[in-house]
């Protein structure tokens, strides 16, 4: 188990380093921070002076090593546009993104569990077909389209919910539904497949033979074992929601990390983009590492010999 955990830790570290290099090189190559900071009316001498004052005239490998060294110490740089530390800007907006991701994954699990269990118990039934139809819809329809439909129906036509902002709990309802529906299908299919495998196992048949009620057999014996992979996948999906809510936050004008990343891309503030990519990769790598170790703990067959 220790060897497997060490191997997964080294893999996560390699992924983090690779993504940090790609994020730094691509952002530095595509956008000139000095030109973006100087504005469209700046002369070449003005841009050169800004590049020199911020150290942007040094070779890219040297700038990357300096940036990575500061990032390891918790310093993600200074925003050229906002004139504030990037860590401060992210810390102000991270709670909004975290709350949205937590609400979305909770909504997805609340849909996936009952539909998946019902589909496994009665395959081919109306509830099973309904669950699979919802899963296909959630997987096929992009979240931005669902967001726009929700805004038109519940925000504009009915006026029940606010269409922008993140100041009230009601503002999280439509973004939660849009992201939750897109995340739910993989959880539903995993729940249904896991429950069907467990329901055919020997210990479930033995529990039924002892005269235990169906509800107890399903919830106490079957679901406990089928839920282990679901917990691991839910952790990975939560990391995906943290890093993949940029479009949704932009549509609903929610002041989260995704909205900050979108604004930084538009104004060419590479320090913010690099920091957000690095931070979200770190969160995703940690969650993936935790899910892999959790799976290996409960299922020794997947450990590396």
N, C-alpha and C positions, 0 to 999 in steps of 0.2 A: 504493500500500500504506500509506503514511504517513497519507493522508487517511482511508482506511478505518479504520485503527487509532485515529486521533484521534476519528472519529465514534463508534466503539464505546466508547471511553473516556468520552466525554461521555454516552453513553446509560447506561453502567454507573453513572456518578456521579449522574445524574438519578434512576435507580432507587433508589440507596442513600439519597438525600435524601428521596425520596417515602416509602419504607418507614420511615425513621427518624421522619418526621413522623406517619405513621399509627400506628406502634407507640407513640409517646409520647402522642399524643392519646387513643387508644383505651384504653390502660392507665390513664392518669390519669383518664379519664372513668368507667371501669367500677369502679375500686377506689380507695378512699380510703386511702392509705398510713398516714396518721395514725391512723385508726380501727382499721386492721388491727394497727398497732403497739401501740396503747393497750389493745386487748382488749375483750371484750364488757362488762366491768364499769365501763369508763371513763365519766366524765361528759362533757358537752359542753364544759365548761371545760378538762378534761384534753386532749381532742382538739384544741381550739383552741390550747392552749399548745404541743402537739407540732407542729402545723402551722406555728406561728410560728417555733419553734426550728429547724426543718428548712427553712424558707423555702417551705413549701407554700402559704402564703397569698398569694403573688405571682401575677400574671396568668399564664395558661398560655403565651402566646407568649414572655414573659420567661423563664419556667422552661425552655422548650425551647431557646432560644438559649444560655442558660447551660449546659444539659446538653450540647448539641451542641458548644459550645466546649471543654468539658472532654473530651468524647469524642475530638475531633480531637487533643488532647494526650495521649491514652492513659489518661485518667481516666474510668472508667465509673461512678463514683459509689460510694456507701457503702450496703451492705445494712442496712436497718433492723432486720431480724430477726437476722442472724448477727453484726452489729456488726463486719464486716470489709469491706475493699475488694472490690467486685464482681470486679475483674480478678483478684484473688488466688483467689477461689472458682472462677472459670472456669478459671484456669490449673491448678488442682489436679485438675479433672475432665475437661479437654479431652483429655489423652492416652487415656483410656478410650474416649471417643467416636471419636477419630481411629483408634485401633486397630480398633475394631468396624467403622467405615466402610471401612477399608482391607481388612480380612478379607472383608467382604461383597462389595465390588466385585471382589476377586480371585476369590472363589468364583463370582460371576456370570459373569465372563469365562471362567473355566475350564470352565464348562458351555456358555456361548454359542458359543465358538469352534469346538470340535469338532462340536457338533450343527449349527451353522450351515453349516460347511464341508461336512459330510456331506450335509446337505439340499440344498445347491447342486449338489453333484456328481451326486447321484442323487435328483432330485425325485420325490416320490411313493413312495419306498422306505419300508421299515419304520422306518429310522433317521430319515428326514425326518418321517414321521408322529409318531414318538415325540417328536422335538424340538418340533414344533408343539403336541403335546398338553401337554408340560411348560410351554411358553410360555403357552398358554391358562390352564392351572392357576395358574401364578405370577401372571398378570395379573388373574385373576378372584377369587382368594382373598386376602382382606386379610392383612397380615402378623401382626396380633394373633391371628387365628384359627390360623394356622400355628404361632405361638409357643405357644399353649395346647395344641395337639395334640402338639407336640414335648415340652412339659413333662410331659404325662400319660404319653406312651409311653416316652420315654427318661429322664425324670427320676423319675417316680413308679413306673410299672410295672416297668421294667427296672433303674432305679437306676444307669444308666451315667454320667450327667452331672449336675452340680450344677444346681439349678433357679433359683438366685439368686446374686448377687454377681459380682465381677469380679476376684477375687484370683488366680485360676489360669487358665492357658491353656484348660483344659477348659471353663471357664465361658463362653467366647466361642463355643463350637461351635454351640449351638442358636440364639443370636441371629444369628450369621453366616448360618446356613441360612435363617432366617426372612426376613431382609432381602435376602439374595442371591437367593432365589427370586422375590421381588417385583421386583427390579431386572433380573434376567436376560432377561425376554421382549423388551424393546426392543433389547438388545444382540444377541440371537439373530436376531431378524428383520432387523436391519440387516446383520449378517454374512451371512446367507443371501441377501438381496437384492443386496448388494454383490458377493458372490462370483459369483452368477449373471450379473450384468452383465459382470464382468471375464472370466469363462470364455468368453463369446461374443465377446470382443474380438479384433482382428487379431493383436496381438502374442502372445497366448496360443496362437492357432492356429499362428502362425509358430514358436513355441517347440516345439510338439508336432511340427510338420513337420520340425524339425531332429533329431528322434529323442530329445529329452530325456525322462527318466523322468517319469511322472505326478506323483510325490511332489515332485520338484523344480519342476515347472511350477506346481503348486498352492501350495507353500510359498514359493518364491523369487519367482515372477513374479506370480501372481494375488493371493495374500494380502497382499503388500506394498502393493499399490495399494488393495485393498478395505479394509485396516485403517485407513486414514487417517480416514475418518468415524467409525470405531469408537473411535479414541483420543479424538476430540473429544467424542463422546457419553459415553464412560466418565468423562471429567473432569467433565461436567455431572452425571452420575449420582452421582459421588462427593460433589459438593457437596450434592446432594439427600439423600444418606445422612447427611451430617454434621448437616443441619438437620432431617431427618425421622425421627430415631430416638427421639423422645420416648416414643412408646407402647411400643416394644420395650424400651427401657431401664427403663421403669416396670414392665413385666410381669416382667422378669428381675431387677429391683432392682439394676441396674448403676449404679454411682456415676459417671455421666458427665454431660455437659452437659444432655442431654435429661432425665435424672432430676432434676437441679438445677432446670431450668425448670419441671417439673411440681410440685415442692415449692414453688417460688416462687409459682406460680399459686394453689396451695391456701392459702398463708398470706398472700397479697396483698402480696408483696415486689416492688413494681413496678420497682425499680431493677435487680433481677436479670433480670426478664422483658425489659425494654427493652434491656439490654446484650446478652443472648443473641440477641434478634431482630436487633439491629444487627450483631453479630459474624457470625452465620450468613448474613445478607444480604450482608455484605462478602465472605465466603469464596465464596459462590455467584456473586456478581458477578465476582470475580476469575477464578474457574474458567471461567465463561461467556465472559468477555472473552478469556481465553487460548485457549479452544476455537475461538472465532470467528476470531481472528487466525491460528491454526494452519490452519483450513480455508481461509482466504483466501490463505495462503502457498502451499499446495499446489494450490489451484484458483482461478486468477485470475478466473474467470468470475463469482464472487460478490462481487468487490470493487466498491465504489461508484465510478462513473466520475467 
